[in-house]
Amino acid sequence: MSETIVYAVITLGGIGIVAAVILYFVSQKFKVYEDPKIDVIADLLPGANCGGCGYAGCRALAEAIVKAGSTEGKACPAGGSNTNTQIAAMMGETATESSPRRTIIRCNGSLENAPHKYNYDSITSCAFAHMSGAGESACAYGCLGLGDCVKACKFDSIAIDKTTGLPLVNHDTCVLCGACVKACPRNIIEIRNIQENNAVWVSCMNKEKGVDAKKNCKVACIACRKCEKACEFGAITVENNLAFIDSTKCTACLKCVGGCPTGAILTLLKA
């Protein structure tokens, strides 16, 4: 009986040793080398995993930077300039100062400007309401006010203003990750480079004819082309019943802002 146990122990021990040797050589053969810089860069990143950089998460961004050997086109919006400067230095580069950006809401259809005509009583989701119909104001292009953008923001930087019924962005805490932009089914949220020449935008997305647009919202773009005619630089065109401002041509003269009969054009600049 004791000899059987001894033989069993020796056999199993031998099998274990052989298996360990095989596993060692297999692991050496197929091991994947990971640059230690990845861990260092990942630790510098905020760990928000917001996807604002265009990658699946902070570690994915770190891997992309190390693999490319450069930070060009690979910035972390949540980390800000300090984080990006540190990562650039880690890669032996000098961080280039990015243009200031700001999250804007391209809809001014507040509860006052676009009064409710219907009562929506269903799932509290902009995406669902968008598929269900035009919304309570009857504007098929305006903000639905149900807060998909609020739910998408991991930094509590956006909220639905109870007075206006529109999203209100806290620019002091907004990291420009773009999660709210992706969450909006009507594409009314935009992250814009805020410089003197593009701090002017049309705060309306309605592509209906002017009469129909004005029925639902008194500050809607009515495609009257007054802004287009007022612009001496050819920066404004009207397509599909909606004015569009080309920021590469705009000189921020603000004639369009003052000339818009419905007040659909907004600006951060002082007239």
N, C-alpha and C positions, 0 to 999 in steps of 0.2 A: 504493500500500500504506500509506504514512504517513498519507494523508488519511483512509483508512478507519479507522485506529486513532484519529485525532483525533476524527472524528465519533462513534465508539463511546464514547470517553471523555466527550465533551460530553453525549451522550445519556444515558449512565448517570449522569453527575453531575447532570444535570437531573432525572432520575427520582428520584435520591436526595434532592435538595433538596425536591422536591414532596412526597415521602413523609414527609420529616422535618417539614415544615410541617403536613401533615395529622395526623401522629401527635401533634404538639404541641397542636394545637387539640382533638383527641379526648381527650388526657390531661387537658387543662384542663377540658373539658366534663364528664368522668366521674370526676374525681379525688375521692377520699373523704378528707374532713378528719378527722384524728385528733387529739384533744385531747392536748397534751404531758403532761398530768397522768397519763395512762395509763402512760407510760414511767416516770415518777417513782414512782408507786405500785407498779408491777411490780418496780422495783428495791428497794423497801422490803420486799417479800414474800420469804419464804425460798427460793422456787423449787423447793419440794418437789413441786409438782403432785400432791398426794396426794388431792385431791378432797374433803377434809374440810369445806370451806366450802360444798359443794354445787354448785360450778362445775367445768368441765372442767380447769382449771389455774389457776396464779397470774395469768397475764395475763387470762384470762377473768374472774376476780374483779375485777381492776383496771378492766377495761372496764365491768363491771356497776356498780361503785361510782361511776365518773365519769358514766356514763349516767344513773344515778339521782340523782346529785348529793348522795348521802348514804351513810353507812356503816351505816345502820340495817338490821339483819338480815343484814349481810354482814361477818362477822368471819373472821379467819384463825386457826384453832385451832393450827396448827403454829407460827405466828409468836409467839403469846402476847400478853400484855397490852401489852408495849413496842411491838411492831409495830402493833397495832391503835390504840394511842394516837397514834403518829406519823402513821398514815394519817388518823385522825380530825382531827388538827390540820391536816393538808394540805387537808382538805375544809372547814376552818373550823368544826369541831365539837369537842365535848368527849366523849371516850370514856367510856361508862358502864361501871362495873366489873361484870363478869359473875360469876355465882355459881360457886363452885368446883365442878369436875366431876371425875369419876373413872371409869375403866374397870373394870367389875366382871364377874366370871364367874358366871353364874347356873346353875352346876352344881357340886355338891360330890361327884360320883361318882368319887372317886379309886380307885386300884388296890386300896386297902384297903376302901373303902366299897362299891365295886361291882366285885368280882373278875371277871376274865375267865372266860367260859364257853365261848368259841369262839376260834379262832385265825384272824385275818384275814390272808390271804396274797395280796394283789393290789396294785393301783395305790395308791401312798401319797398318797391324796387324800381329804379328808373329804367333799367333794362326791360323789365316786364311791362311797365306802363308804356314804354316806347313801342313795344310790339302790339300793345292793346289798342292804341289810338293816339290822337294828337295831344292829349293831356287836358288838364282842367281849364287852361286858358284858350284852348282850341288852336294854339299855334303848334304846328307839327315840327318846328325847328327850335323852339325855345326850351329853356331849362324846365325840367319837370319837378325839381325841388324835393325829390324823395331821398336824396343823400347817398347815392352810390359812391360819389366822390369822397364823402366824409368817411364811409366805411373803408374805403381803399387806402386812406392816408394813415400811415403808421406813426406819424409824428403829431397827430391832433392839430394840424395846421389849417384845417378848413372846416367850416361849419355852415349850416344853413341859417341865414339871418331870419329871425322870426318876423321882422318888420317888412322886409322886401321879399322873402321867400326864395332868395337867390344865395348861391354859395358865397361865403366871405372868407378870403384867404388871409391868414396871419403871416405877413411877409417876414416877420422877425424870426419865425420858427420854421417856415417853409424851406425845405432843402432842395426843391426843384427836382424831385425824383421822377415825376411824371406819372405816378400811380393814378392820380385823379384824372389825368388826361386820358389814360387808357380806359378808365372806368366809365367815363361819360358816353352814353350811347348816341348822343347828338353832337358830339365833337365841339362843344362850346368852350371847353377849357383849353387854353394854349399857353405854352411856355415861350415867351418872346424875349429876344435880346433887346434889352432896354438901352438904347442909345438915343441921341437927339433926333436921329432920322427915322426911328421906327417906334417912337413912344406915342404913336397915333394909330388907332385901329377902329374898324367898323364894329360896333358892339351889337351885331345882329347877324344871324345866320339864315334868315328867312329868304327863300327863293321864290316865294309866291309873287304874283303881280301886286303892285303897290296898293291898290284898293283893298284886296283881300288881306294883305299883310297888316294894313292899318286898322282893319276891323277888329283884329285880335290884340294888337299892341300899338299904342300911340307913339312909341319911339322906334318903330320898325323902319328899316331901310325901305323906301318906296321906289327905288331905282329912278329917281327924278333927274339924275345926272347933273344936278347943280354942283356937286362936289367935283365931278369930272371936269366941268367947264371952268370952275374956279381955280383948279390946279394948273399953274403955269409950267409945270415940269413933267407933265404926262405921267404922274405917279398913280393916278386913279383911273381905273376902268370899271365899267359896269357889265357884268356877265351873269346870265341867268337871274336877272332881276335883283342882283346884289352887288353893291359897290365893293371893290377890292383895292387896297392901298399897297403898292409895291414899295417896300421899305428901302430898296436899293436906289430908288429915284426920289423918294420923299425928302424934302428939305426942312420939314417941320415949320412951314410958314403959318400953319393953322388956319388958313383961309377956308378949308373944307369944314373944319369944326364949327366955325361961326356961320358958315353958309348952309349947313344942313338944316332943313326945315323941321325935321322931327327930332333932332338931337341924337341921331344914331351913331355919330362919330365921337369917340372919347379920346382923351389924351391925358398923360401924366404931366405934361408941360403946362406952364402958365401962359395964357394968351397975352 
